[in-house]
Amino acid sequence: MSKKLLMLCGDFMEDYETMVPFVALQCLGHKVIAVCKGKKSGETVKTSVHDFEGQQTYSEKVGHNFWLNGNFNEVLNELDSFDGLVIPGGRAPEYIRLEKEVITITKHFLENNKPIAVICHGPLVLVAAGGLKGRECSAYPACGPDVTLSGGKYIKVESGQSHVEGNIVSAPDWTCMVPWIQNYHKLLTK
């Protein structure tokens, strides 16, 4: 069962957490439309590569250019046609959550109980949309306090795992990519 998915993008989202689900979900038969406020189809956003190299937090390097295949303003009028939402991690969720249209989009998926996949810093968008109150969600550990302060329950998962609660699939980082995508696909095809 092919589903139409919306991916919310922004400059310096994490490279793996963007490229891998974009390709993998299409390989599973889904249509993924990647958009960014202020950019059109065919334009690019810059990604960053986060790595775990033994320091207290991840290191950050410039990643690839990621080509968008949708127009942000157009999807605002087509939200009912989308079956699910994907929010990659990295730096982008820290600032795209400040855009009222991003919150409107996110609330649409929350209120209609459509499957949502968030990873790393992606849950910050759900926090800003008021979508985690009384809900469980994993995230990059530095975002755990945000989940908790928003009324949610931060779930710590180990590397190579993800967490599912209702219509939300969450994970702390790209080391959890396989179960995160598998669990999201299961939700989409229920």
Secondary structure as UniProt FT lines:
FT   STRAND          4..8
FT   TURN            11..12
FT   STRAND          13..14
FT   HELIX           15..27
FT   TURN            28..29
FT   STRAND          31..35
FT   TURN            37..38
FT   TURN            41..42
FT   STRAND          44..51
FT   STRAND          59..67
FT   HELIX           72..75
FT   TURN            76..77
FT   HELIX           79..81
FT   STRAND          84..87
FT   HELIX           92..96
FT   TURN            97..98
FT   HELIX           100..111
FT   TURN            112..113
FT   STRAND          116..119
FT   TURN            120..122
FT   HELIX           123..128
FT   TURN            129..130
FT   TURN            133..134
FT   STRAND          136..137
FT   HELIX           141..143
FT   HELIX           144..149
FT   TURN            150..151
FT   STRAND          153..154
FT   TURN            159..160
FT   STRAND          163..165
FT   TURN            166..167
FT   STRAND          168..171
FT   HELIX           174..176
FT   HELIX           177..188
//
